[in-house]
């Protein structure tokens, strides 16, 4: 999907009236900014033009004869963008607007999606904070259910080939394995400040330690850890269990992150890693199968959650040229904004071409017409 949507039709516009040529990006969160390009967008009259998205009036942040910038108000839904000036209305261009699936969360990384299309997101909390529900599940009809309680600082989420959900705890340096029924077992320990996690196609689990280490956890050879008490409830008195026979070793080392590492694989088996630092010109790293690290793309602000589509394009929650949202980086390393929005920390693609987006306190749904890469 191109980040620029171009229009051809008219909607009652006069010959010298406003005309919209394109809008960019073609999708936005409430609060996000969208740029309109065209002709006759501003005249000599004292009254500023009026821009609507569907039936909602958008806030006009910039108005020029050939360019306007609008901010998407809360409550806006997907609809046609129309600019009206001096009694004349422009042609219409469709803007996709994300809608909230659930609020009152605290995700710090990508959501995870199971084979039935349910989306999982965390209430991670501050470091060491115990919260009533650690992970929520959201069904395709947006029905929200508590899934796991008692995990301390649930951080990175990923589904394994076994259909179980894996989650890191940055407070404990532990990765837990959670059955579809919500039963929790210990999968790996000693992961430092464990943040982002991702599986490769061979079943190896990779874990980002915020202090600068990427761990590789080999597939299980023995039996899994003992089930913790309560079936989805971690007991403070039962924190162990005999772990299976797995190899755990350092795969690569990077600069320490101020927040978390976020991990994703492409089809070639290269591991891509982001980790926000204090720099405003940050990088996405590529780590090959031998653990060699290189810079894939540089020039983003606070890059966080990562995901690939089937064409090998990388999507990252980040700032590009000062505008926050979801940035697409092609295999040729060309970057563009595909979703405009603030406070984004991650994303996951759904089977219908839509995406689930996490902000620092909510989970959103948006139609993007993008087919995501299968994760396992």
C-alpha positions in Angstrom: 0.0 0.0 0.0 1.3 3.4 -1.0 1.5 5.9 1.8 0.1 8.5 -0.6 -3.5 8.2 -1.8 -4.4 10.0 -5.0 -7.9 11.1 -6.0 -9.5 11.5 -9.4 -13.1 12.2 -8.8 -14.8 15.5 -8.1 -17.5 16.5 -5.6 -19.2 19.6 -6.8 -16.0 21.6 -7.2 -15.8 24.6 -9.5 -13.2 25.0 -12.2 -11.2 27.3 -10.0 -12.2 25.7 -6.8 -10.1 23.5 -4.5 -8.7 20.2 -5.8 -7.0 17.4 -3.8 -4.3 15.5 -5.5 -3.0 13.4 -2.7 -2.9 12.8 1.0 -0.1 11.3 3.0 0.0 9.0 4.9 -3.2 7.2 3.9 -3.9 6.1 7.4 -3.8 7.8 10.8 -4.5 7.5 14.5 -6.7 10.0 16.3 -4.3 12.9 17.0 -2.1 12.1 14.0 -1.4 14.6 11.2 -2.1 14.1 7.5 -0.7 16.2 4.7 -3.0 17.3 1.8 -1.5 18.3 -1.6 -3.6 19.9 -4.3 -4.5 23.2 -5.9 -6.7 26.1 -4.9 -6.6 25.0 -1.2 -6.3 28.5 0.0 -7.6 31.7 -1.5 -7.7 35.4 -0.8 -10.8 35.3 1.4 -10.4 35.9 5.1 -12.1 32.7 6.1 -9.9 29.6 6.4 -10.9 26.5 4.5 -12.9 23.8 6.3 -11.7 20.2 6.1 -13.9 17.2 7.0 -13.1 13.5 7.4 -16.5 11.9 6.9 -18.8 13.9 9.1 -16.0 15.1 11.5 -14.3 18.5 11.1 -10.5 18.1 11.2 -8.2 20.7 12.9 -6.4 22.7 10.3 -2.7 23.1 11.3 -1.3 24.6 8.1 -3.0 26.0 5.0 -1.3 27.0 1.8 -2.5 27.2 -1.8 -1.1 23.8 -2.6 -0.6 22.2 0.8 -2.6 21.8 4.0 -1.9 19.8 7.1 -4.8 18.5 9.2 -4.9 16.8 12.7 -7.4 14.0 13.2 -9.7 14.5 16.1 -10.7 11.9 18.6 -13.9 10.0 17.5 -13.0 10.2 13.8 -13.7 7.1 11.7 -12.6 6.1 8.3 -14.1 8.4 5.7 -13.6 10.8 2.8 -11.5 13.9 3.2 -13.0 17.0 1.6 -11.8 20.6 1.7 -14.4 23.3 1.3 -13.4 26.9 0.5 -15.5 29.9 -0.7 -18.6 27.8 -1.2 -16.8 25.2 -3.3 -15.9 21.6 -2.2 -13.0 19.6 -3.4 -13.0 16.1 -4.7 -12.9 13.4 -2.0 -9.9 11.2 -0.9 -10.4 8.3 1.6 -8.5 8.3 4.8 -8.2 5.2 7.0 -8.5 6.0 10.7 -7.6 3.6 13.4 -10.3 2.7 16.0 -9.7 1.6 19.6 -10.1 -2.1 20.4 -9.6 -1.5 24.1 -8.1 1.2 26.3 -6.6 1.2 29.8 -3.7 -1.0 29.0 0.1 -0.5 29.3 1.8 -2.2 26.3 5.5 -1.7 25.9 6.0 -3.8 22.7 4.2 -5.5 19.8 0.9 -7.2 20.4 0.7 -10.9 19.5 -1.9 -12.6 17.3 -3.0 -16.2 17.6 -4.3 -18.5 14.8 -7.9 -17.5 15.5 -7.2 -13.8 15.1 -7.4 -12.9 18.8 -4.9 -10.2 19.8 -2.9 -10.2 23.0 -1.5 -7.1 24.8 0.0 -6.4 28.2 -0.5 -4.3 31.2 3.2 -4.1 31.9 3.3 -1.6 34.7 6.3 0.3 36.0 9.4 -1.6 37.0 8.5 -4.0 39.9 4.8 -3.0 39.9 2.3 -5.8 40.5 -0.9 -5.4 38.5 -4.2 -7.3 38.7 -4.0 -8.6 35.1 -0.8 -9.0 33.2 -2.0 -10.0 29.7 -5.4 -9.4 28.0 -6.9 -11.1 25.0 -9.1 -9.3 22.5 -11.3 -11.3 20.2 -11.9 -10.3 16.6 -15.2 -8.8 17.7 -13.2 -6.7 20.2 -14.5 -8.6 23.2 -11.8 -8.2 25.9 -10.9 -10.9 28.5 -8.2 -11.2 31.1 -5.8 -13.9 30.0 -3.0 -14.1 32.6 -2.6 -12.7 36.1 0.4 -12.3 38.3 3.3 -12.0 35.8 5.6 -9.2 36.9 6.3 -6.6 34.2 5.1 -8.6 31.2 7.0 -7.2 28.3 7.6 -9.0 24.9 5.0 -11.3 23.4 5.4 -14.0 20.7 3.5 -17.1 19.7 5.6 -20.3 19.1 4.9 -23.0 16.6 3.3 -25.0 19.4 0.5 -22.4 19.7 1.6 -21.3 23.1 2.2 -17.7 24.0 5.7 -16.7 25.2 6.2 -13.6 27.3 9.3 -12.0 28.8 9.5 -10.4 32.3 11.9 -7.5 32.3 11.9 -7.5 36.1 12.8 -11.1 36.5 14.9 -11.8 33.4 12.6 -14.7 32.7 10.6 -16.0 29.7 7.3 -17.7 30.4 5.3 -20.2 28.3 1.5 -19.9 28.4 -0.9 -22.5 27.1 -4.1 -21.5 25.2 -5.9 -22.2 28.5 -3.7 -19.7 30.4 -1.5 -22.2 32.3 2.0 -20.6 32.9 5.3 -22.4 32.9 8.9 -21.1 33.2 10.7 -21.5 29.8 14.0 -19.7 30.3 15.7 -17.7 33.0 18.8 -15.5 33.4 17.9 -13.2 30.5 19.0 -10.0 32.2 16.4 -7.2 31.7 14.4 -9.3 29.2 12.4 -7.3 26.7 11.7 -8.1 23.0 11.4 -11.7 21.9 11.0 -13.5 18.5 11.2 -17.0 17.2 13.1 -18.1 14.1 11.8 -20.9 11.7 13.9 -23.5 13.5 12.2 -22.9 16.8 15.0 -20.9 18.5 13.8 -18.1 20.7 15.7 -14.8 20.7 15.5 -12.5 23.7 16.7 -8.9 23.9 18.4 -7.9 27.2 18.0 -4.1 27.6 21.6 -3.9 28.8 22.9 -4.8 25.4 22.7 -8.6 24.8 20.7 -10.6 22.4 20.3 -14.2 23.8 19.5 -17.3 21.7 17.5 -20.0 23.4 17.6 -23.3 21.6 14.5 -25.4 21.1 13.4 -27.5 24.0 14.9 -31.0 24.2 13.6 -32.1 27.6 10.3 -31.4 29.4 9.0 -28.0 30.0 9.1 -26.1 33.3 6.7 -27.0 36.0 3.3 -25.4 35.8 3.1 -22.5 38.2 0.2 -22.3 40.6 -3.3 -21.2 39.6 -3.5 -21.9 35.9 -2.6 -18.5 34.4 -1.7 -17.1 37.9 2.0 -17.0 38.8 2.6 -17.7 42.5 5.3 -15.8 44.2 6.3 -19.0 46.1 6.6 -21.1 43.0 9.0 -19.4 40.7 11.0 -22.4 39.5 10.4 -25.8 38.1 12.8 -28.1 36.2 13.6 -26.6 32.9 14.0 -28.6 29.7 17.4 -29.3 28.2 18.1 -26.1 26.2 21.2 -24.3 25.0 21.2 -20.6 26.0 24.1 -18.4 24.7 24.9 -14.8 23.7 24.0 -14.3 20.0 25.0 -10.6 19.6 25.7 -7.5 21.6 24.5 -4.0 20.9 24.4 -0.6 22.6 22.3 -0.6 25.7 18.7 0.7 25.2 17.0 3.3 27.4 13.7 1.4 27.0 13.6 -2.1 25.4 14.8 -4.1 22.5 12.3 -5.1 19.8 12.9 -8.1 17.5 11.6 -9.4 14.2 12.8 -11.9 11.5 12.6 -11.6 7.8 12.2 -14.6 5.4 15.9 -14.9 5.0 16.4 -15.6 8.7 18.0 -12.2 9.4 17.1 -10.8 12.8 16.2 -7.1 12.9 16.5 -5.2 16.1 15.5 -1.8 17.4 16.4 -0.3 20.7 15.6 3.3 21.6 18.5 5.4 22.9 18.8 9.1 23.7 19.9 9.8 20.1 17.4 11.3 17.6 19.1 9.6 14.7 18.7 6.0 15.6 19.3 2.7 13.8 17.6 -0.5 12.9 20.2 -3.3 13.2 20.4 -6.5 11.1 22.0 -9.6 12.6 22.8 -12.4 10.3 22.7 -16.2 11.1 26.3 -16.0 12.4 25.6 -13.2 14.8 27.3 -10.5 12.7 25.7 -7.1 13.2 25.2 -4.3 10.7 23.1 -1.2 10.4 20.1 -1.7 8.1 18.6 1.8 8.3 19.6 4.9 10.2 17.6 8.1 10.7 14.6 7.2 12.9 13.5 8.7 16.2 12.9 6.3 19.1 12.3 3.1 17.0 10.3 0.4 18.8 8.1 -2.5 17.7 8.9 -4.2 14.3 7.0 -6.3 11.8 7.5 -7.5 8.2 5.1 -7.9 5.3 5.2 -10.7 2.7 7.2 -8.5 0.3 10.0 -8.0 2.8 9.1 -4.4 3.8 9.9 -3.6 7.5 7.4 -1.6 9.6 8.5 0.1 12.8 6.9 2.3 15.3 9.1 5.4 15.1 9.5 9.0 14.1 10.5 9.9 10.6 11.5 13.5 9.8 9.9 14.5 13.1 6.5 12.8 12.5 5.6 9.9 14.7 3.7 6.8 13.5 4.4 3.6 11.7 7.3 3.8 9.2 7.8 1.4 6.3 11.4 0.7 5.3 11.7 -1.2 1.9 14.4 -3.7 1.2 16.1 -0.9 -0.8 16.1 1.1 2.5 13.6 3.7 1.4 11.5 5.0 4.3 8.0 6.5 4.4 5.3 7.0 6.9 2.2 4.7 6.5 0.3 5.6 9.7 0.4 8.9 11.4 0.0 8.8 15.2 1.6 9.5 18.6 2.6 7.2 21.4 2.9 4.1 19.2 5.0 1.3 20.6 4.3 -1.7 18.3 2.2 -3.4 15.7 1.1 -6.8 14.4 -0.5 -7.7 11.1 -3.8 -9.5 11.0 -4.9 -12.0 8.3 -7.4 -9.6 6.6 -4.9 -7.0 5.7 -5.5 -5.0 8.8 -3.1 -4.3 11.7 -3.3 -4.1 15.5 -1.4 -1.2 16.8 -0.3 -0.7 20.4 0.2 2.7 22.0 1.4 3.3 25.6 -2.1 2.8 26.9 -4.4 1.3 24.3 -4.8 -1.2 21.4 -6.1 0.0 18.0 -7.3 -1.6 14.8 -6.7 -0.1 11.3 -7.2 -1.3 7.8 -4.0 -1.1 5.7 -4.4 -3.7 3.0 -1.0 -5.2 3.9 -0.4 -8.9 4.2 1.9 -9.6 7.1 4.7 -12.2 7.1 3.9 -15.4 9.0 5.8 -15.3 12.2 6.2 -19.1 12.8 
